[in-house]
Amino acid sequence: MIGLARFDTSPTALVKWVPPPFDGVAHTALRHIRQGRFQRSLSLMVAATSAVSALEVGYEHYRGSYSNPVMYTPVVLSGALSVAGFTAVFSERTAKTWMRWLAYATLLDGLVGFGFHIRGIARKPGGWRMPVTNIVMGPPLFAPLLFGTSAYLGVLASYLQREETSSARAWLLDAVTVGKELAGRDDWRDDIRTGRFQKHFCIVVALYTVCVGAESWYSHYKNNFRYKVQWSPIVLTPLLSGAALASLESKRVANTLLPAASAMAMLDGVVGTYFHVRGILKRPGGRNKPLYNTLYGPPIFAPMLFAAAGMLGFMAYLVRRERR
């Protein structure tokens, strides 16, 4: 029997298990990802995740009555980034201009929002002298940082190559990058263009997972973990973040534990979405009051954030490692 240590779990080996007629598409997609040629695909993902972010932050700030004008900024920026991401699918120029700078602006807005949420917790009775109570009952501390995820993907997408770039040109760019590295003029943007950013992506995955895990903990703490399934994201958080950090030093972990933990996180996000939808429908009025119950019931998009952590982890598994 072949031992696990001898079993090749690299993306190139596993894609061979894809059955026809999907094997050709899978091989092409993996080749594009590993050469950094997936700008269109990632731009479309940016458009979708930004639209969801706009809806999420929109109704969360609606619950706060938009008491501060700055609460409108993430809604506006997410909507604009969603439009820019969709346009970038068809226009490389938009990808390198509007999408890139809107993504940077949205990242900055997330940091500003993080500061406002810290201030909001400090202004509650007892402030930071009662951290558990005020973090649970105050504005969601890490939500603004999670809001910046689609913006981070927008920055990445803006530096990638288009899918239609030929393999010969992609490998030539890779060779030029090697030459720059040997000459001491290497650049992080060259790593992104050639699909070599696994290590730095793993750091982002670890930080993101810790933030979304913390959000899950104090959200579920509010109802005293009424259902046992509410512990699942809490248990998976250290597994996925630990796998991402261990992948910095170990390529074997990046090819084994990281994709396995990422798959579990994505599945958990799907299961969580089902439970949140069920919770909304079980509220008084159920289907007859969809808007009200969505606003004041379980946050419908929250489990998707945990699924996004798994998606990011799986992307980190697929891309190539930096040479240094």
C-alpha positions in Angstrom: 0.0 0.0 0.0 1.4 3.4 -1.0 2.1 5.6 2.1 0.8 9.1 2.3 4.3 10.5 2.2 4.9 8.9 -1.2 1.5 9.9 -2.6 1.8 12.9 -4.9 -0.8 15.5 -3.9 0.5 18.4 -5.9 -2.1 20.3 -8.0 -0.4 18.9 -11.2 -0.8 15.3 -10.0 -4.3 15.7 -8.7 -5.7 17.3 -11.8 -5.0 14.0 -13.6 -7.8 12.4 -11.6 -10.4 14.7 -13.2 -12.6 12.6 -15.4 -13.5 13.4 -19.0 -14.9 15.6 -20.5 -13.8 18.0 -17.7 -10.1 17.0 -17.7 -9.2 19.3 -20.6 -10.7 22.3 -18.9 -9.1 21.4 -15.6 -5.6 21.1 -17.1 -6.0 24.4 -18.9 -7.3 26.2 -15.8 -4.4 24.9 -13.7 -1.9 25.9 -16.3 -3.3 29.4 -16.4 -3.2 29.7 -12.6 0.3 28.4 -12.3 1.5 30.8 -15.0 -0.4 33.8 -13.5 -2.8 34.0 -16.5 -6.2 34.3 -14.8 -6.9 38.0 -14.7 -10.3 37.7 -16.3 -11.4 34.9 -13.9 -10.2 36.7 -10.8 -11.7 40.0 -11.9 -15.1 38.2 -12.2 -14.6 36.9 -8.7 -13.8 40.4 -7.5 -17.0 41.6 -9.1 -19.1 38.9 -7.3 -17.4 39.2 -3.9 -17.6 43.0 -3.9 -21.3 42.9 -4.7 -21.9 40.5 -1.7 -19.7 42.8 0.4 -21.8 45.8 -0.6 -25.0 44.0 0.5 -23.5 42.7 3.7 -22.1 46.1 4.9 -25.1 47.9 3.5 -27.6 46.1 5.8 -25.2 46.0 8.8 -24.8 49.8 8.6 -28.6 50.1 8.0 -29.0 48.4 11.4 -26.8 51.2 12.8 -29.0 53.8 11.1 -26.0 55.2 9.2 -25.3 57.4 12.2 -21.9 58.4 10.8 -21.6 59.5 7.1 -18.4 57.5 6.8 -20.6 54.4 7.0 -21.7 55.0 3.4 -18.1 54.8 2.0 -17.8 51.0 2.1 -21.1 50.6 0.4 -20.2 53.0 -2.4 -16.7 51.7 -2.8 -17.8 48.0 -2.9 -20.4 48.8 -5.5 -17.9 50.7 -7.6 -15.3 47.9 -7.3 -17.9 45.4 -8.3 -18.6 47.3 -11.5 -14.9 47.8 -12.2 -14.2 44.1 -11.7 -16.9 43.1 -14.1 -15.7 45.7 -16.7 -12.1 44.3 -16.2 -13.2 41.0 -17.5 -13.5 42.6 -20.9 -10.9 45.4 -20.6 -7.3 44.9 -19.6 -6.9 48.7 -19.3 -9.7 48.9 -16.7 -8.1 46.0 -14.8 -4.8 48.0 -14.5 -6.3 51.4 -13.7 -9.8 51.7 -12.3 -10.0 48.3 -10.6 -6.5 48.6 -9.2 -7.0 52.0 -7.6 -10.5 51.3 -6.4 -9.1 48.2 -4.8 -6.4 50.2 -3.0 -9.0 52.8 -1.9 -11.2 50.0 -0.6 -8.4 48.5 1.4 -7.6 51.9 2.9 -11.3 52.3 3.7 -11.3 48.9 5.5 -8.4 50.1 7.7 -10.3 53.3 8.5 -13.4 51.3 9.3 -11.4 49.1 11.6 -10.3 52.3 13.5 -14.0 53.4 13.8 -15.1 50.0 15.1 -12.3 50.1 17.7 -13.6 53.5 18.7 -17.2 52.3 18.8 -16.2 49.5 21.3 -14.3 52.0 23.4 -17.3 54.3 23.6 -19.6 51.6 25.0 -20.1 51.6 28.8 -16.9 50.1 30.3 -15.1 50.5 27.1 -12.1 48.2 26.7 -12.2 47.4 30.4 -15.0 45.0 29.6 -13.5 43.6 26.3 -15.6 40.4 26.0 -19.0 42.0 26.6 -18.3 45.1 24.5 -16.7 43.2 21.6 -19.7 40.9 21.5 -22.3 43.6 21.8 -20.5 46.4 20.0 -19.7 46.9 16.3 -18.1 43.7 14.8 -14.4 44.4 15.4 -12.9 42.6 12.4 -15.7 43.1 9.9 -13.9 46.1 8.2 -10.8 44.0 7.6 -12.8 41.1 6.2 -14.5 43.7 3.9 -11.2 44.3 2.3 -10.8 40.7 1.0 -12.4 41.4 -2.4 -10.2 44.6 -2.6 -7.1 42.5 -2.0 -8.1 40.1 -4.8 -8.7 43.1 -7.0 -5.1 44.3 -6.4 -3.8 40.8 -7.2 -6.0 40.6 -10.4 -4.7 43.9 -11.6 -1.1 42.6 -11.8 -1.9 39.2 -13.4 -1.7 38.3 -17.1 -4.7 37.8 -19.3 -5.9 34.2 -20.0 -5.2 34.7 -23.7 -1.5 35.4 -23.1 0.4 32.6 -24.9 2.3 30.0 -22.9 5.5 31.0 -24.7 5.1 34.6 -23.6 4.3 33.6 -20.1 7.4 31.4 -19.7 9.5 34.2 -21.3 8.2 36.6 -18.6 9.1 34.0 -16.0 12.6 33.8 -17.4 12.9 37.6 -17.3 11.8 37.5 -13.7 14.6 35.0 -12.9 17.1 37.3 -14.6 15.9 40.3 -12.5 16.2 38.2 -9.3 19.8 37.2 -10.2 20.6 40.8 -10.9 19.1 41.9 -7.6 16.2 43.8 -9.2 13.4 41.4 -8.5 10.0 42.8 -7.7 6.9 41.4 -5.9 4.8 42.4 -8.9 6.8 40.1 -11.1 6.0 37.2 -8.7 2.3 37.9 -9.1 2.5 38.2 -12.9 4.1 34.7 -13.1 1.8 33.1 -10.5 4.5 32.7 -7.8 3.0 34.1 -4.6 2.0 31.1 -2.5 3.9 32.1 0.6 2.6 35.7 0.8 -0.9 34.4 0.0 -0.6 31.9 2.9 0.1 34.8 5.3 -3.1 36.5 4.1 -5.0 33.3 4.4 -3.8 32.8 8.0 -4.7 36.4 9.0 -8.1 36.3 7.2 -9.0 33.0 8.8 -8.2 34.3 12.3 -10.3 37.4 11.8 -13.3 35.4 10.4 -13.0 32.8 13.1 -13.1 35.6 15.8 -16.2 37.0 14.1 -17.8 33.6 14.2 -16.9 33.1 17.9 -18.5 36.3 19.2 -21.5 36.1 16.8 -22.3 32.5 18.0 -21.4 33.5 21.6 -24.4 35.9 21.5 -26.8 33.0 21.5 -24.6 30.9 23.8 -23.7 28.4 21.1 -27.2 27.0 21.0 -26.4 24.5 18.3 -23.4 22.3 18.3 -22.7 23.0 14.7 -21.8 26.6 15.7 -18.6 25.3 17.1 -17.4 24.0 13.7 -15.9 27.3 12.4 -14.2 27.8 15.8 -12.6 24.4 15.5 -11.6 24.8 11.9 -10.1 28.2 12.4 -6.8 27.1 14.0 -6.6 24.2 11.6 -6.8 26.3 8.5 -4.7 29.2 9.8 -2.1 26.8 11.2 -1.9 24.9 7.9 -1.4 28.2 6.1 1.4 29.3 8.4 3.1 25.8 8.3 3.0 26.0 4.5 5.4 28.9 4.6 8.2 26.5 5.6 6.8 23.2 4.3 5.8 22.5 0.7 4.4 19.2 1.7 2.0 20.9 4.1 1.0 23.2 1.3 0.2 20.2 -0.9 -1.6 18.1 1.8 -3.0 19.8 4.9 -3.7 23.2 3.4 -6.1 21.9 0.6 -7.8 19.5 3.0 -8.4 22.2 5.6 -9.5 24.6 2.9 -12.0 22.1 1.5 -13.5 21.6 5.0 -13.8 25.4 5.5 -15.6 25.8 2.2 -18.0 22.9 3.1 -18.6 24.4 6.5 -19.5 27.8 5.0 -22.1 26.1 2.8 -23.6 24.3 5.8 -23.5 27.5 7.8 -25.4 29.3 5.1 -28.1 26.7 5.2 -28.5 27.1 9.0 -28.5 30.9 8.7 -31.2 30.8 6.0 -33.2 28.4 8.2 -32.8 30.7 11.2 -34.2 33.6 9.1 -37.2 31.6 8.0 -37.9 30.4 11.5 -38.3 34.0 12.8 -41.8 35.4 13.4 -43.4 36.1 10.0 -40.9 33.8 8.2 -41.3 34.1 4.5 -43.9 36.8 4.9 -41.3 39.3 6.2 -38.2 38.5 4.2 -36.5 41.9 4.4 -37.1 42.5 8.1 -36.0 39.0 9.0 -32.9 39.2 6.9 -31.9 42.4 8.5 -32.5 41.3 12.1 -32.0 37.6 11.8 -28.7 35.6 11.5 -26.4 37.4 9.1 -27.0 35.6 5.9 -23.7 36.3 4.3 -21.5 35.6 7.4 -20.9 31.9 6.7 -19.8 32.8 3.1 -16.9 34.7 4.7 -15.7 31.4 6.2 -16.2 29.7 2.9 -14.1 32.5 1.4 -11.3 31.6 3.8 -11.3 28.1 2.4 -11.4 29.4 -1.2 -8.4 31.6 -0.5 -6.6 28.6 1.1 -7.3 26.5 -2.0 -6.0 29.3 -4.3 -2.8 29.4 -2.3 -2.5 25.6 -2.8 -2.8 26.0 -6.6 -0.4 28.8 -7.2 3.4 28.3 -7.3 5.9 29.1 -4.6 8.2 32.1 -4.7 11.8 31.2 -5.7 13.3 32.8 -2.6 
